[in-house]
């Protein structure tokens, strides 16, 4: 949906909403700036609800732990006994919870097949795609590989174990016991969300709504207020006591959570726990359809940042504030804690005054020698959802996937980079290419037939 673009002088205050809050013991403050809705001019407040992206995973994780503690399952429960679409026989509840199942990210497989970023793909579609997976990225339990499909399958497992609708299950086991009355999972397109913040992005000079589909409840699909998230941050450890974890390397902690200061840690039921030079850090970020969220504890301070301005990431708000020595020292002391609010208010105002980034800007092209002619053709893979057509154009590869036409630029001998994937060709293995997908591992595609020549 497009909306009337305000004049340039008015644009900064029309780019969405930001919220930032902190809690230390019983002291708490929340600072907000911007609008819930540009069309209606509704100001954002501490009760406004933002879509929180993957912050949702810790609530699903807490629900799974509660189901285990109710005695309905164990962390070793075999998933295939309850979710028929899963063909990998040795995957357990714990491995879904900690992203060690070996499942390939189905979002990446759908994108490769030509599904556009904002096309609606249901949970049922993802589960059907799982039926094609017979070769895991790694043996179940062997390696951490973050993928939303783990939590999509986890939702199906919990529904099968309890017989409850997912939103009702999480409300009973998590939201109600935690006293969260402005937090909900949305799994219906007709759901009405009170005090929702709309997201916006600037594309080709036009202000557009950022959200276009209904996210899948479980790995995402959570709407929450900054007030509720701060409360949850202060009590969530009570919900995940004595839970198995997966060790993470430094790069996995920093890359997954946007914490440049984090060292090695663990992934535990939708949360990352890590050590840092500032103390112990616990949290998880979220980004989805123009929204971003970050909820974490550093030492004894809980911090929440929420954004519906697509060019202002919540994780960056926390990082930019926390590296400021004045803010860090002020918020870490009981007597000066409240004074840190004015520092955060200044930063939020600055962020909405920054020029909006236009999503339509193109990438730089690097040139090198032309690809070999034998690369052209139609390629298939038994675990992919659709074939690919590869063509050559100068030094670039053209990959046709569904209605998409990707231009892949060379990044090294026999390697070309595309949107979210890298194609590799070995001259000693004619008729095959390896395609490395983010969060889905490497797939081997084989050429089925030569590309049809044009002309007489």
C-alpha positions as a Markdown table, in Angstrom:
| # | Residue | x | y | z |
|---|---|---|---|---|
| 1 | Unk | 0.0 | 0.0 | 0.0 |
| 2 | Unk | 1.3 | 3.5 | -0.9 |
| 3 | Unk | 0.6 | 6.6 | 1.1 |
| 4 | Unk | 1.0 | 10.3 | 0.3 |
| 5 | Unk | 4.6 | 11.1 | 0.7 |
| 6 | Unk | 5.0 | 14.2 | 3.0 |
| 7 | Unk | 7.1 | 17.2 | 2.0 |
| 8 | Unk | 10.8 | 16.7 | 2.4 |
| 9 | Unk | 10.8 | 19.0 | 5.4 |
| 10 | Unk | 8.2 | 16.9 | 7.1 |
| 11 | Unk | 9.5 | 13.5 | 6.2 |
| 12 | Unk | 11.6 | 12.8 | 9.4 |
| 13 | Unk | 8.6 | 12.8 | 11.7 |
| 14 | Unk | 6.6 | 10.6 | 9.3 |
| 15 | Unk | 9.0 | 7.6 | 9.0 |
| 16 | Unk | 7.4 | 5.4 | 11.7 |
| 17 | Unk | 7.9 | 4.9 | 15.4 |
| 18 | Unk | 10.7 | 4.1 | 17.8 |
| 19 | Unk | 10.6 | 3.0 | 21.4 |
| 20 | Unk | 13.4 | 2.4 | 23.8 |
| 21 | Unk | 13.2 | 1.4 | 27.4 |
| 22 | Unk | 15.2 | 0.2 | 30.4 |
| 23 | Unk | 14.6 | -1.6 | 33.6 |
| 24 | Unk | 16.8 | -2.1 | 36.7 |
| 25 | Unk | 15.2 | -3.9 | 39.6 |
| 26 | Unk | 12.0 | -2.0 | 40.3 |
| 27 | Unk | 13.0 | 1.2 | 38.3 |
| 28 | Unk | 11.8 | 1.5 | 34.8 |
| 29 | Unk | 11.4 | 4.0 | 32.0 |
| 30 | Unk | 10.3 | 4.0 | 28.4 |
| 31 | Unk | 10.9 | 6.7 | 25.8 |
| 32 | Unk | 8.9 | 6.8 | 22.5 |
| 33 | Unk | 8.9 | 8.9 | 19.4 |
| 34 | Unk | 7.0 | 8.9 | 16.1 |
| 35 | Unk | 3.6 | 7.7 | 15.0 |
| 36 | Unk | 1.7 | 4.5 | 15.2 |
| 37 | Unk | 0.0 | 5.4 | 12.0 |
| 38 | Unk | 1.0 | 8.1 | 9.5 |
| 39 | Unk | -2.5 | 8.1 | 8.0 |
| 40 | Unk | -4.2 | 8.7 | 11.3 |
| 41 | Unk | -1.4 | 10.7 | 13.0 |
| 42 | Unk | -1.6 | 8.5 | 16.2 |
| 43 | Unk | 1.4 | 9.0 | 18.4 |
| 44 | Unk | 3.3 | 6.0 | 19.7 |
| 45 | Unk | 3.2 | 5.2 | 23.4 |
| 46 | Unk | 4.5 | 2.6 | 25.9 |
| 47 | Unk | 1.3 | 0.5 | 25.1 |
| 48 | Unk | 1.8 | 0.6 | 21.3 |
| 49 | Unk | 2.4 | -2.9 | 19.8 |
| 50 | Unk | 5.3 | -3.6 | 17.4 |
| 51 | Unk | 5.8 | -6.7 | 15.5 |
| 52 | Unk | 8.9 | -8.2 | 17.2 |
| 53 | Unk | 10.1 | -10.7 | 14.5 |
| 54 | Unk | 12.4 | -13.4 | 16.0 |
| 55 | Unk | 12.0 | -12.1 | 19.5 |
| 56 | Unk | 9.0 | -14.4 | 19.3 |
| 57 | Unk | 11.2 | -17.5 | 19.5 |
| 58 | Unk | 11.9 | -17.1 | 23.2 |
| 59 | Unk | 8.1 | -17.2 | 23.9 |
| 60 | Unk | 7.7 | -20.4 | 21.8 |
| 61 | Unk | 10.8 | -21.8 | 23.5 |
| 62 | Unk | 9.3 | -21.1 | 26.9 |
| 63 | Unk | 6.0 | -22.7 | 25.9 |
| 64 | Unk | 7.9 | -25.8 | 24.8 |
| 65 | Unk | 9.8 | -26.0 | 28.1 |
| 66 | Unk | 6.5 | -25.7 | 30.0 |
| 67 | Unk | 5.0 | -28.6 | 27.9 |
| 68 | Unk | 8.0 | -30.8 | 28.9 |
| 69 | Unk | 7.6 | -29.8 | 32.5 |
| 70 | Unk | 3.8 | -30.7 | 32.3 |
| 71 | Unk | 5.0 | -34.2 | 31.5 |
| 72 | Unk | 3.5 | -34.3 | 27.9 |
| 73 | Unk | 6.9 | -34.7 | 26.3 |
| 74 | Unk | 10.7 | -34.9 | 26.9 |
| 75 | Unk | 13.5 | -33.0 | 25.3 |
| 76 | Unk | 14.3 | -36.4 | 23.6 |
| 77 | Unk | 10.8 | -36.8 | 22.1 |
| 78 | Unk | 11.2 | -37.9 | 18.4 |
| 79 | Unk | 9.5 | -35.3 | 16.3 |
| 80 | Unk | 8.7 | -37.6 | 13.3 |
| 81 | Unk | 6.3 | -39.6 | 15.5 |
| 82 | Unk | 4.1 | -36.5 | 15.7 |
| 83 | Unk | 4.8 | -34.5 | 12.5 |
| 84 | Unk | 4.4 | -36.7 | 9.5 |
| 85 | Unk | 6.0 | -34.3 | 7.1 |
| 86 | Unk | 9.4 | -34.7 | 8.7 |
| 87 | Unk | 11.3 | -37.5 | 6.9 |
| 88 | Unk | 14.5 | -37.2 | 9.0 |
| 89 | Unk | 14.0 | -39.9 | 11.6 |
| 90 | Unk | 16.3 | -38.9 | 14.5 |
| 91 | Unk | 15.3 | -35.2 | 15.1 |
| 92 | Unk | 14.2 | -34.5 | 18.7 |
| 93 | Unk | 12.3 | -31.6 | 20.4 |
| 94 | Unk | 15.6 | -30.4 | 21.9 |
| 95 | Unk | 17.2 | -30.2 | 18.4 |
| 96 | Unk | 14.4 | -28.1 | 17.0 |
| 97 | Unk | 14.6 | -25.8 | 20.1 |
| 98 | Unk | 18.3 | -25.2 | 19.7 |
| 99 | Unk | 18.6 | -25.2 | 15.8 |
| 100 | Unk | 20.6 | -28.4 | 15.6 |
| 101 | Unk | 18.1 | -30.6 | 13.6 |
| 102 | Unk | 20.0 | -30.3 | 10.4 |
| 103 | Unk | 16.9 | -29.0 | 8.5 |
| 104 | Unk | 17.6 | -26.7 | 5.6 |
| 105 | Unk | 15.9 | -23.3 | 5.8 |
| 106 | Unk | 12.8 | -23.6 | 3.7 |
| 107 | Unk | 12.5 | -19.8 | 3.4 |
| 108 | Unk | 15.7 | -19.9 | 1.4 |
| 109 | Unk | 14.4 | -22.8 | -0.7 |
| 110 | Unk | 11.2 | -20.9 | -1.5 |
| 111 | Unk | 13.1 | -17.8 | -2.5 |
| 112 | Unk | 15.3 | -19.9 | -4.8 |
| 113 | Unk | 12.2 | -21.3 | -6.5 |
| 114 | Unk | 11.1 | -17.7 | -7.3 |
| 115 | Unk | 8.8 | -16.9 | -4.4 |
| 116 | Unk | 9.0 | -13.1 | -3.9 |
| 117 | Unk | 10.0 | -11.7 | -0.5 |
| 118 | Unk | 6.5 | -10.5 | 0.4 |
| 119 | Unk | 4.5 | -13.3 | -1.1 |
| 120 | Unk | 2.5 | -15.2 | 1.5 |
| 121 | Unk | 3.8 | -18.7 | 2.2 |
| 122 | Unk | 1.9 | -20.6 | 4.9 |
| 123 | Unk | 3.2 | -22.9 | 7.6 |
| 124 | Unk | 1.5 | -25.7 | 5.7 |
| 125 | Unk | 3.6 | -24.8 | 2.6 |
| 126 | Unk | 6.8 | -24.9 | 4.7 |
| 127 | Unk | 5.9 | -28.3 | 6.2 |
| 128 | Unk | 5.2 | -29.7 | 2.7 |
| 129 | Unk | 8.7 | -28.4 | 1.6 |
| 130 | Unk | 10.2 | -30.3 | 4.5 |
| 131 | Unk | 9.0 | -33.6 | 3.0 |
| 132 | Unk | 11.6 | -33.1 | 0.3 |
| 133 | Unk | 14.5 | -33.0 | 2.8 |
| 134 | Unk | 16.3 | -36.3 | 3.1 |
| 135 | Unk | 19.9 | -35.1 | 3.4 |
| 136 | Unk | 20.4 | -32.8 | 6.4 |
| 137 | Unk | 23.0 | -30.0 | 6.5 |
| 138 | Unk | 24.6 | -32.0 | 9.3 |
| 139 | Unk | 23.6 | -35.1 | 11.3 |
| 140 | Unk | 20.9 | -34.1 | 13.9 |
| 141 | Unk | 22.5 | -32.7 | 17.0 |
| 142 | Unk | 25.9 | -32.2 | 15.4 |
| 143 | Unk | 25.9 | -28.5 | 14.4 |
| 144 | Unk | 24.1 | -25.2 | 15.1 |
| 145 | Unk | 22.3 | -23.9 | 12.0 |
| 146 | Unk | 19.8 | -21.1 | 12.7 |
| 147 | Unk | 16.6 | -21.6 | 10.6 |
| 148 | Unk | 13.0 | -20.6 | 11.1 |
| 149 | Unk | 11.8 | -24.0 | 9.9 |
| 150 | Unk | 12.9 | -25.5 | 13.2 |
| 151 | Unk | 10.4 | -23.4 | 15.0 |
| 152 | Unk | 7.7 | -23.9 | 12.4 |
| 153 | Unk | 8.0 | -27.7 | 13.0 |
| 154 | Unk | 8.2 | -27.1 | 16.7 |
| 155 | Unk | 4.8 | -25.4 | 16.6 |
| 156 | Unk | 3.3 | -28.4 | 14.9 |
| 157 | Unk | 4.9 | -30.7 | 17.5 |
| 158 | Unk | 3.4 | -28.7 | 20.4 |
| 159 | Unk | 0.0 | -28.7 | 18.8 |
| 160 | Unk | 0.1 | -32.4 | 18.3 |
| 161 | Unk | 1.3 | -33.0 | 21.9 |
| 162 | Unk | -1.4 | -30.8 | 23.5 |
| 163 | Unk | -4.3 | -30.7 | 21.0 |
| 164 | Unk | -4.5 | -26.9 | 21.5 |
| 165 | Unk | -4.4 | -24.1 | 19.0 |
| 166 | Unk | -1.0 | -22.5 | 19.1 |
| 167 | Unk | -2.0 | -19.0 | 20.2 |
| 168 | Unk | -4.2 | -20.4 | 23.0 |
| 169 | Unk | -1.3 | -22.7 | 24.1 |
| 170 | Unk | 1.2 | -19.9 | 24.5 |
| 171 | Unk | -1.3 | -17.6 | 26.2 |
| 172 | Unk | -2.1 | -20.3 | 28.8 |
| 173 | Unk | 1.5 | -21.4 | 29.4 |
| 174 | Unk | 3.4 | -18.1 | 29.0 |
| 175 | Unk | 1.5 | -14.8 | 28.5 |
| 176 | Unk | -1.0 | -15.2 | 31.4 |
| 177 | Unk | 1.5 | -16.6 | 34.0 |
| 178 | Unk | 3.9 | -13.8 | 33.1 |
| 179 | Unk | 1.2 | -11.0 | 33.3 |
| 180 | Unk | 1.6 | -9.9 | 29.7 |
| 181 | Unk | -1.7 | -8.4 | 28.5 |
| 182 | Unk | -0.3 | -6.4 | 25.5 |
| 183 | Unk | 1.5 | -9.4 | 23.9 |
| 184 | Unk | 0.0 | -11.8 | 21.4 |
| 185 | Unk | 0.7 | -14.2 | 18.6 |
| 186 | Unk | -1.3 | -13.4 | 15.4 |
| 187 | Unk | -1.9 | -16.3 | 13.1 |
| 188 | Unk | -5.1 | -15.0 | 11.3 |
| 189 | Unk | -5.2 | -12.4 | 8.5 |
| 190 | Unk | -8.4 | -10.9 | 9.9 |
| 191 | Unk | -7.0 | -10.4 | 13.4 |
| 192 | Unk | -7.4 | -6.9 | 14.9 |
| 193 | Unk | -4.4 | -5.6 | 16.8 |
| 194 | Unk | -5.1 | -2.8 | 19.2 |
| 195 | Unk | -2.5 | 0.0 | 19.2 |
| 196 | Unk | -0.5 | -1.5 | 16.4 |
| 197 | Unk | 2.4 | 0.4 | 14.9 |
| 198 | Unk | 2.5 | 0.3 | 11.1 |
| 199 | Unk | 5.9 | 0.0 | 9.4 |
| 200 | Unk | 7.0 | 2.1 | 6.5 |
| 201 | Unk | 9.8 | 2.1 | 4.0 |
| 202 | Unk | 11.0 | 4.6 | 1.3 |
| 203 | Unk | 11.2 | 2.9 | -2.1 |
| 204 | Unk | 11.9 | 4.9 | -5.3 |
| 205 | Unk | 10.7 | 8.1 | -3.7 |
| 206 | Unk | 7.4 | 6.6 | -2.5 |
| 207 | Unk | 6.5 | 5.9 | 1.1 |
| 208 | Unk | 5.1 | 2.4 | 1.4 |
| 209 | Unk | 3.8 | 0.1 | 4.1 |
| 210 | Unk | 6.5 | -2.2 | 5.2 |
| 211 | Unk | 4.2 | -5.1 | 6.1 |
| 212 | Unk | 2.5 | -6.9 | 3.3 |
| 213 | Unk | 1.8 | -10.5 | 4.6 |
| 214 | Unk | 1.0 | -12.2 | 7.8 |
| 215 | Unk | 4.1 | -13.7 | 9.4 |
| 216 | Unk | 4.0 | -17.3 | 10.6 |
| 217 | Unk | 3.2 | -17.5 | 14.3 |
| 218 | Unk | 6.0 | -19.2 | 16.2 |
| 219 | Unk | 9.3 | -18.1 | 14.6 |
| 220 | Unk | 7.7 | -14.7 | 14.2 |
| 221 | Unk | 4.2 | -13.2 | 14.3 |
| 222 | Unk | 4.5 | -11.8 | 17.8 |
| 223 | Unk | 3.0 | -8.3 | 18.6 |
| 224 | Unk | 4.1 | -6.8 | 21.8 |
| 225 | Unk | 4.4 | -3.4 | 23.6 |
| 226 | Unk | 7.7 | -2.1 | 25.0 |
| 227 | Unk | 6.2 | -2.2 | 28.5 |
| 228 | Unk | 5.4 | -5.9 | 28.2 |
| 229 | Unk | 8.7 | -6.8 | 26.8 |
| 230 | Unk | 10.6 | -5.1 | 29.6 |
| 231 | Unk | 8.5 | -7.1 | 32.1 |
| 232 | Unk | 9.2 | -10.3 | 30.3 |
| 233 | Unk | 13.0 | -9.6 | 30.1 |
| 234 | Unk | 13.1 | -9.4 | 33.9 |
| 235 | Unk | 11.3 | -12.7 | 34.6 |
| 236 | Unk | 12.0 | -14.9 | 31.5 |
| 237 | Unk | 14.8 | -16.9 | 33.1 |
| 238 | Unk | 12.1 | -18.5 | 35.4 |
| 239 | Unk | 10.5 | -20.1 | 32.4 |
| 240 | Unk | 13.7 | -21.8 | 31.0 |
| 241 | Unk | 15.5 | -23.2 | 34.0 |
| 242 | Unk | 17.4 | -26.5 | 33.5 |
| 243 | Unk | 17.1 | -26.5 | 29.7 |
| 244 | Unk | 19.6 | -28.1 | 27.4 |
| 245 | Unk | 21.7 | -25.6 | 25.4 |
| 246 | Unk | 23.9 | -25.4 | 22.3 |
| 247 | Unk | 27.4 | -23.8 | 22.4 |
| 248 | Unk | 28.0 | -21.0 | 20.0 |
| 249 | Unk | 31.2 | -19.5 | 18.6 |
| 250 | Unk | 32.0 | -15.8 | 18.8 |
| 251 | Unk | 31.0 | -15.1 | 15.2 |
| 252 | Unk | 27.6 | -16.9 | 15.7 |
| 253 | Unk | 26.8 | -14.8 | 18.8 |
| 254 | Unk | 27.8 | -11.5 | 17.2 |
| 255 | Unk | 26.4 | -12.2 | 13.8 |
| 256 | Unk | 23.0 | -13.6 | 15.0 |
| 257 | Unk | 22.3 | -10.9 | 17.6 |
| 258 | Unk | 24.1 | -7.8 | 16.4 |
| 259 | Unk | 26.2 | -7.6 | 19.5 |
| 260 | Unk | 29.7 | -6.6 | 18.4 |
| 261 | Unk | 31.0 | -7.0 | 22.0 |
| 262 | Unk | 29.7 | -10.6 | 22.5 |
| 263 | Unk | 32.0 | -13.6 | 23.0 |
| 264 | Unk | 31.2 | -17.3 | 22.8 |
| 265 | Unk | 28.0 | -18.3 | 24.5 |
| 266 | Unk | 25.0 | -20.7 | 24.2 |
| 267 | Unk | 21.6 | -20.8 | 22.4 |
| 268 | Unk | 18.9 | -21.8 | 24.9 |
| 269 | Unk | 15.2 | -22.1 | 23.9 |
| 270 | Unk | 15.1 | -19.1 | 21.6 |
| 271 | Unk | 17.6 | -17.0 | 23.6 |
| 272 | Unk | 21.3 | -16.3 | 23.2 |
| 273 | Unk | 23.4 | -16.1 | 26.4 |
| 274 | Unk | 27.0 | -14.8 | 26.0 |
| 275 | Unk | 29.8 | -13.2 | 27.9 |
| 276 | Unk | 31.1 | -9.8 | 27.1 |
| 277 | Unk | 33.4 | -7.1 | 28.4 |
| 278 | Unk | 30.2 | -5.4 | 29.9 |
| 279 | Unk | 29.0 | -8.6 | 31.7 |
| 280 | Unk | 26.7 | -11.4 | 30.9 |
| 281 | Unk | 24.4 | -10.8 | 28.0 |
| 282 | Unk | 21.0 | -12.5 | 27.3 |
| 283 | Unk | 18.6 | -11.8 | 24.5 |
| 284 | Unk | 17.5 | -12.2 | 20.9 |
| 285 | Unk | 16.9 | -9.7 | 18.0 |
| 286 | Unk | 14.1 | -9.7 | 15.5 |
| 287 | Unk | 13.6 | -8.2 | 12.0 |
| 288 | Unk | 10.5 | -8.7 | 9.8 |
| 289 | Unk | 8.8 | -6.6 | 7.1 |
| 290 | Unk | 10.1 | -3.2 | 8.2 |
| 291 | Unk | 10.0 | -3.9 | 11.9 |
| 292 | Unk | 12.9 | -4.6 | 14.1 |
| 293 | Unk | 13.2 | -5.5 | 17.8 |
| 294 | Unk | 15.9 | -6.2 | 20.4 |
| 295 | Unk | 15.3 | -7.4 | 23.9 |
| 296 | Unk | 18.3 | -8.1 | 26.1 |
| 297 | Unk | 19.8 | -8.0 | 29.5 |
| 298 | Unk | 23.3 | -6.7 | 30.1 |
| 299 | Unk | 24.5 | -7.4 | 33.6 |
| 300 | Unk | 21.5 | -6.5 | 35.7 |
| 301 | Unk | 19.9 | -4.0 | 33.2 |
| 302 | Unk | 17.1 | -5.0 | 30.9 |
| 303 | Unk | 16.9 | -3.1 | 27.6 |
| 304 | Unk | 14.2 | -3.1 | 24.9 |
| 305 | Unk | 14.3 | -1.3 | 21.5 |
| 306 | Unk | 11.5 | -1.4 | 18.9 |
| 307 | Unk | 11.3 | 0.2 | 15.5 |
| 308 | Unk | 8.8 | 0.4 | 12.7 |
| 309 | Unk | 11.0 | 2.7 | 10.6 |
| 310 | Unk | 12.6 | 0.2 | 8.2 |
| 311 | Unk | 15.9 | 2.1 | 8.0 |
| 312 | Unk | 16.4 | 2.3 | 11.8 |
| 313 | Unk | 17.3 | -1.1 | 13.3 |
| 314 | Unk | 16.5 | -1.7 | 16.9 |
| 315 | Unk | 19.7 | -3.6 | 17.5 |
| 316 | Unk | 21.7 | -0.5 | 16.4 |
| 317 | Unk | 19.8 | 1.7 | 18.8 |
| 318 | Unk | 21.0 | -0.4 | 21.8 |
| 319 | Unk | 24.5 | -0.8 | 20.4 |
| 320 | Unk | 24.9 | 3.0 | 19.8 |
| 321 | Unk | 23.6 | 3.8 | 23.3 |
| 322 | Unk | 25.5 | 1.1 | 25.1 |
| 323 | Unk | 28.9 | 2.0 | 23.7 |
| 324 | Unk | 28.4 | 5.6 | 25.0 |
| 325 | Unk | 30.3 | 5.7 | 28.3 |
| 326 | Unk | 28.0 | 8.4 | 29.7 |
| 327 | Unk | 24.9 | 6.3 | 29.1 |
| 328 | Unk | 26.4 | 3.1 | 30.3 |
| 329 | Unk | 27.6 | 4.5 | 33.5 |
| 330 | Unk | 24.4 | 6.4 | 34.2 |
| 331 | Unk | 22.1 | 3.5 | 33.6 |
| 332 | Unk | 24.3 | 1.1 | 35.6 |
| 333 | Unk | 23.9 | 3.0 | 38.9 |
| 334 | Unk | 20.7 | 3.0 | 41.0 |
| 335 | Unk | 21.0 | 6.7 | 41.9 |
| 336 | Unk | 21.4 | 7.9 | 38.3 |
| 337 | Unk | 19.3 | 5.2 | 36.4 |
| 338 | Unk | 16.4 | 7.5 | 35.5 |
| 339 | Unk | 18.7 | 10.2 | 34.1 |
| 340 | Unk | 19.7 | 7.9 | 31.3 |
| 341 | Unk | 16.2 | 8.4 | 29.8 |
| 342 | Unk | 17.1 | 11.8 | 28.4 |
| 343 | Unk | 20.2 | 10.5 | 26.7 |
| 344 | Unk | 18.1 | 7.8 | 24.9 |
| 345 | Unk | 15.4 | 10.4 | 24.0 |
| 346 | Unk | 18.1 | 12.5 | 22.2 |
| 347 | Unk | 19.3 | 9.5 | 20.3 |
| 348 | Unk | 15.8 | 8.4 | 19.2 |
| 349 | Unk | 15.1 | 12.0 | 17.9 |
| 350 | Unk | 18.4 | 12.0 | 16.0 |
| 351 | Unk | 17.5 | 8.6 | 14.4 |
| 352 | Unk | 14.2 | 9.9 | 13.0 |
| 353 | Unk | 15.9 | 13.0 | 11.7 |
| 354 | Unk | 18.4 | 11.0 | 9.7 |
| 355 | Unk | 17.7 | 10.9 | 5.9 |
| 356 | Unk | 15.7 | 7.8 | 5.0 |
| 357 | Unk | 17.6 | 5.1 | 3.1 |
| 358 | Unk | 16.1 | 4.3 | -0.3 |
| 359 | Unk | 15.7 | 0.5 | -0.7 |
| 360 | Unk | 16.0 | 0.7 | -4.5 |
| 361 | Unk | 19.7 | 1.6 | -4.6 |
| 362 | Unk | 21.7 | -0.9 | -6.7 |
| 363 | Unk | 24.8 | -2.8 | -5.8 |
| 364 | Unk | 28.3 | -2.2 | -7.2 |
| 365 | Unk | 29.3 | -4.6 | -10.0 |
| 366 | Unk | 32.7 | -6.3 | -10.2 |
| 367 | Unk | 34.0 | -7.5 | -13.5 |
| 368 | Unk | 36.3 | -10.4 | -14.4 |
| 369 | Unk | 36.6 | -13.1 | -17.2 |
| 370 | Unk | 33.6 | -14.6 | -18.9 |
| 371 | Unk | 32.0 | -17.8 | -17.5 |
| 372 | Unk | 32.5 | -21.0 | -19.5 |
| 373 | Unk | 29.8 | -21.6 | -22.1 |
| 374 | Unk | 29.0 | -25.1 | -20.8 |
| 375 | Unk | 27.4 | -23.5 | -17.7 |
| 376 | Unk | 24.3 | -22.6 | -19.6 |
| 377 | Unk | 21.3 | -24.9 | -19.2 |
| 378 | Unk | 18.4 | -26.0 | -17.0 |
| 379 | Unk | 19.4 | -27.4 | -13.6 |
| 380 | Unk | 17.4 | -29.5 | -11.1 |
| 381 | Unk | 17.9 | -30.7 | -7.5 |
| 382 | Unk | 15.8 | -33.3 | -5.7 |
| 383 | Unk | 15.6 | -31.2 | -2.5 |
| 384 | Unk | 14.9 | -27.9 | -4.3 |
| 385 | Unk | 11.3 | -26.8 | -5.0 |
| 386 | Unk | 11.8 | -25.8 | -8.7 |
| 387 | Unk | 14.4 | -25.9 | -11.5 |
| 388 | Unk | 16.8 | -23.1 | -12.3 |
| 389 | Unk | 17.9 | -21.8 | -15.7 |
| 390 | Unk | 21.4 | -20.5 | -16.0 |
| 391 | Unk | 22.5 | -18.1 | -18.8 |
| 392 | Unk | 25.6 | -16.1 | -19.5 |
| 393 | Unk | 25.7 | -12.4 | -20.0 |
| 394 | Unk | 29.2 | -10.9 | -20.3 |
| 395 | Unk | 31.1 | -11.7 | -17.1 |
| 396 | Unk | 27.9 | -12.4 | -15.2 |
| 397 | Unk | 25.6 | -15.3 | -14.7 |
| 398 | Unk | 21.9 | -14.9 | -15.2 |
| 399 | Unk | 19.8 | -17.2 | -13.1 |
| 400 | Unk | 16.1 | -17.5 | -13.8 |
| 401 | Unk | 14.0 | -18.8 | -10.9 |
| 402 | Unk | 10.3 | -18.5 | -11.3 |
| 403 | Unk | 9.6 | -14.9 | -12.3 |
| 404 | Unk | 12.9 | -13.7 | -11.0 |
| 405 | Unk | 15.9 | -12.8 | -13.1 |
| 406 | Unk | 19.0 | -12.6 | -11.0 |
| 407 | Unk | 22.3 | -11.1 | -12.2 |
| 408 | Unk | 25.2 | -12.9 | -10.4 |
| 409 | Unk | 28.5 | -11.1 | -10.3 |
| 410 | Unk | 31.8 | -12.9 | -10.0 |
| 411 | Unk | 33.5 | -13.0 | -6.6 |
| 412 | Unk | 36.4 | -15.4 | -7.5 |
| 413 | Unk | 37.4 | -18.1 | -9.9 |
| 414 | Unk | 34.3 | -20.2 | -10.7 |
| 415 | Unk | 32.1 | -18.4 | -8.1 |
| 416 | Unk | 29.3 | -15.9 | -8.6 |
| 417 | Unk | 27.2 | -14.1 | -5.9 |
| 418 | Unk | 23.5 | -13.6 | -6.1 |
| 419 | Unk | 20.8 | -12.4 | -3.7 |
| 420 | Unk | 21.2 | -14.7 | -0.7 |
| 421 | Unk | 23.2 | -17.4 | -2.5 |
| 422 | Unk | 26.5 | -18.2 | -4.2 |
| 423 | Unk | 26.9 | -20.4 | -7.3 |
| 424 | Unk | 30.1 | -22.4 | -7.7 |
| 425 | Unk | 31.3 | -24.3 | -10.8 |
| 426 | Unk | 34.1 | -26.8 | -11.1 |
| 427 | Unk | 35.4 | -27.3 | -14.6 |
| 428 | Unk | 36.2 | -30.9 | -13.7 |
| 429 | Unk | 32.5 | -31.6 | -13.0 |
| 430 | Unk | 30.7 | -30.6 | -16.1 |
| 431 | Unk | 26.9 | -30.6 | -15.9 |
| 432 | Unk | 26.8 | -29.7 | -12.2 |
| 433 | Unk | 26.8 | -26.6 | -10.0 |
| 434 | Unk | 26.9 | -26.2 | -6.3 |
| 435 | Unk | 24.6 | -23.5 | -4.9 |
| 436 | Unk | 25.3 | -22.4 | -1.3 |
| 437 | Unk | 22.2 | -20.9 | 0.4 |
| 438 | Unk | 22.2 | -18.8 | 3.5 |
| 439 | Unk | 20.8 | -21.1 | 6.3 |
| 440 | Unk | 20.1 | -23.9 | 3.9 |
| 441 | Unk | 23.6 | -25.3 | 3.2 |
| 442 | Unk | 24.9 | -26.3 | -0.2 |
| 443 | Unk | 22.7 | -28.0 | -2.8 |
| 444 | Unk | 24.1 | -29.9 | -5.8 |
| 445 | Unk | 22.2 | -29.0 | -9.1 |
| 446 | Unk | 22.6 | -31.1 | -12.2 |
| 447 | Unk | 22.0 | -29.9 | -15.8 |
| 448 | Unk | 19.0 | -31.6 | -17.3 |
| 449 | Unk | 19.1 | -30.3 | -20.9 |
| 450 | Unk | 21.0 | -27.7 | -22.9 |
| 451 | Unk | 19.5 | -24.2 | -23.1 |
| 452 | Unk | 17.5 | -23.9 | -26.3 |
| 453 | Unk | 19.4 | -21.8 | -28.9 |
| 454 | Unk | 17.5 | -18.8 | -30.4 |
| 455 | Unk | 17.3 | -18.1 | -34.1 |
| 456 | Unk | 17.4 | -20.4 | -37.2 |
